[in-house]
Amino acid sequence: MIPDSTESWAQATQQFQKSMADGWKNAFQAFQNMDLGGLPSAVPGMPEAPTPPRIQFSPAKLQELQQQYLKEASELWNQSVAGTPAVKDRRFSAEAWSKNPMAAFSAATYLLNSRALMGLAEAVESDEKTRNRIRFAVEQWMAASAPSNFLAMNADAQKKAIDTQGESIAKGMQNLLNDIKLGHVSMTDESLFEVGRNVATTEGAIVFENELFQLIEYKPLTAKVYERPFLLVPPCINKYYILDLQPENSVIRYVVAQGHRTFVVSWRNPDASLAGKTWDDYIEDAAIKAIHTVQEITGAPTINTLGFCVGGTILSTALAVLAARGETPAASATLLTTLVDFTDTGILDVFIDENFVKYREMQMGKGGLLKGQDLASTFSFLRPNDLVWNYVVGNYLKGETPPPFDLLYWNSDSTNLPGPFYAWYLRNTYLENNLVKPGKATVCGVKVDLNKVNIPMYIYGSREDHIVPIGGSYGSTQVFPGKKRFVMGASGHIAGVINPPAAKKRSHWTREDGKFPKTAGEWIAGATESPGSWWTDWSDWLKGYAGKQIAAPKTYGKGAKYKAIEPAPGRYVKAKA
């Protein structure tokens, strides 16, 4: 009801201010009652749950936050009295929001409460892990509760329903039912992509396979190739074709076009038959086997190698195992957004503690599968507004079909992980950081010492990476003793890596003084920014370790033992989780 007198306006203003004050008290009480005790100790065999950390606030900080909140609330009310309040957030940027005073007011109130709750999260006086967990929980809560996520409050979705005479709602229901069948929220029109037809199309053949991986050899695009072959180890938590999306943004095609005889590990998507596979299996029977197979096929005593994300962790471990055995098969290694020192793991650290790891070990440490969709959902909720709720609103409330995007198709093509592999990885990397402790981790029967991997390395990190923070990528420079080059690219975990030179997008940073100070921040302070992709810098570096050029091979593989089994991309990459 609209107040019809000055007295009524005053009463309405007082009521609003009271409701805002009550809201502040309720928010504060919610923080005080927040349970951060970890997993319940009632799970048989679980250690006793630790006492939840006490959440405290500086009284002066609380008073400052409350005063700021009430000040902004009063300003919002006055803006609403004068007209439609201004809302600066892309979720509420459509014209329908600004033309609907009640919708604009609800959006502005939501944003005010979001700022207040995040202010409370920042004001918590506790250890850093507790603060991060509170911040993450509040971010999830606020992202999920946005008025844009609900048809009853989304002015833009309501307008579209009226304009289309309800067709958008019907289409939204169809989208919802389709996504229920798929088992995930669609981020792109998946019907427009097919592995081997318009993604993963670089020509090649499978020249070796075992139960864990297929080895792809690619057809040369040049008359001559470098004598030292090149092996890429992608992450096993995703499919390899992130490195071979479309011809114009394919890392693999770029490398082949530069004259490198190129091989790639294509991981099998684990099913129940692989539910008992361990970290050792992936090192011995996959990474090391791939290295030796490339050596046998090409006859090269040493090869150049690349590992991406978890693939880089696997490659580094394999090289350390081989070093312990007296082997140095790699002339160089490239690590892309890779963690070997897990000191700085960014937001993922909020999930990791002894209770969580113990629970996973009990659940699947002796066998089982971590479902690919569970892992994909975890990564999506690291950026909930961009990778979850944006698509909920578009797909279901507005009945829209998301546009075709190869990278998001790949992102939805999830992979499982063997439980024992996953449990070992959690404890020895994220929880205990054992790989950088010489002799602490035993892999394939030997003590791992990454300091023994003394080869030239090209180490790349993305500045805005939320999965492998730039400090985590940079940490590798402090671990490996050989000659190194570190390069930082703009953007995130994937977009920073998949940045072909022809696109002329983003920037990268380098240092030519050969110094690697202790922290990424110190390195960045002395770095020089260059426009465009880092690929050309890397290509120039890689040529220095590729040897002389020789005639390109006319056939795939070598003899009867390593003959072409089937055309690339092969069967394994097409298996769905």
ABEGO torsion letter per residue (X at the ends): XBBABAAAAAAAAAAAAAAAAAAAAAAAAAAAABBAAEBBAABBGBBBBBBBBBBBBBAAAAAAAAAAAAAAAAAAAAAAAAEBBBBBBAAAABAAAAABAAAAAAAAAAAAAAAAAAAAAAABBBBAAAAAAAAAAAAAAAAAABAAABAAABAAAAAAAAAAGGAAAAAAAAAAAAAAAAGBBBABBAAABBBGAABGABBBBBABBBAABBBBBBBBABABBBABBBBBBBBAABBAAAABBBAAABAAAAAAAAGBBBBBBBBBBBBAAAAABBAAAAAAAAAAAAAAAAAAAAGBABBBBBBBEAAAAAAAAAAAAAAAAGBBABABBBBBGBBABAABAEAAAAABBAAAAAAAAAAAAAEEBBBAAAAAAAAAAABAAAAAAAAAAAAAAAGBBBBBBAAAAAAABBBBBBAAAAAAAAAABAAAGAAABBGABBBGGBBBBAAABBBBBBBBBBAABAABBAAAAAAAAAABABBBBBBBBBEBAAAAABBBAAAGBEBBBBBAAGBBBABAAAAAAABBBBBEBAAAAAAAAAAAAAEBBBBBBABBEBEAABBBABBOAEAAAABBX
